[in-house]
Amino acid sequence: MTVVADVYVGDVLAATLTALEGGITQFAYTSHALENNGPVVASTLPLSAEPVLTAGGALPAFFANLLPEGRRLSTLKRAAKASLDDELALLLAVGSNTVGNVSVVPAGRTPDPSVAQIDMTADLDFTTVLTAAGVNDPAALAGAQDKASARTIAVPVGGVSQSFILKVSPPEYPFLVENEAACYEIARRLPSAWLRLAEVEVIHDKFGRSGLLVTRFDRAGSHRYPVEDAAQLLNLHPGQKYSTTMEEIVKAVCAVVVSPTRAKRTIALMVALAWLTGNGDMHAKNISVIDTGAGYDVAPVYDIPSTLVYGDSTLALPVQGAKDNISAKKFLAFTDDIGLPRAVGERIIARALTVTEDAAEIILDSGRFDARRSRDVRRVLARRRRLFTTSA
């Protein structure tokens, strides 16, 4: 049976996705979109009368990156009774409420952006919220070890006139919620003109269980803003999110934003903070651009826990060919390479060192980490600070 999906950009039917024989998937713009010069679905899918074909049940990378990851994807696979290589069937199960302003729904239907509701009362129970969002309670699961932020359970939820992502810690990464909240506390020391952050709040359910409630920056009431992450910009599938470099990400981001200079400074500062707080999971899906009406800019920073606490001791992506031993000299070579003035690179180093001076203690105070782990985190972050102040 041929499966056809409608692709909406906002409220406009812009394209279709069709599952053809032999595992081929076809993306094609509608005649309306072609005749009216849009809307364009994604930067990697420019307006064209020629369809885009992908093989093996795969979708174009833009759509594949709209799928959830980790436990949500495993749960979705079971609920949709679809294999992981049938990406269209999987996307149809969640396509009404993806990140950004693109929706994918069965042909003939319109997007229904409704999500599980979170009731901020004394009866709040995260298990109920997660179940309503189609995710098994992670307290009963112990998945395979992975990058810490990838194991966080994150589901879209709704509140009064706002949309959120609710994140809870998986059993194998204790205090991940508190850890990430601590990293936001550190990052908030920077002026918002230098770094915009997602709005977050630690909440607790009636059993005392903690969750990180993240306000969705791609929503304003019922309005949805276009968003693309760096994997989408680079036409990479989710499994390739660690296969690029930070320099390539900067280049891809700068190709679409209205202010490349601001974008370069923002991403460079994100790299510096990741290095000095032990965030080893800033991969291609954790850097995005958003257009809130004035053209694309780097999106507010999100997904920033210190994965060093869980034994992850390198950056996710190479900077000047290296994921470790990032000295001031190497970082300045990076900022030189992406086109920032040397003085700006030096100022980024100074600011990052200032706001992370007590990062180890803030992160460790967020949870009950054992003595050995605490000693290792202090040692590693202290060494990184020494490297970041020398030209070695």
Secondary structure by P-SEA (a helix, b strand, c coil): cbbbbbbbccccccbbbbbccccbbbbbbcaaaaaacccccccccccccbbbbbccccccaaaaaaccccaaaaaaaaaacccccaaaaaaaaccccccccbbbcccccccccccccccccccccaaaaaaaacccccccccccccccccccbbbbbbcccbbbbbbbbcccccaaaaaaaaaaaaaaccccccbbbcbbbbbbccccbbbbbbccccccccbbbbbbcccccccccccccccccaaaaaaaaaaccccaaaaaaaaaaaaaaaaaaccccccccccbbbbccccccccccccccccccccccccccccccccccccaaaaaaaaaaacccaaaaaaaaaaaaaaacaaaaaaaacccccaaaaaaaaaaaaaaaaaaaccc
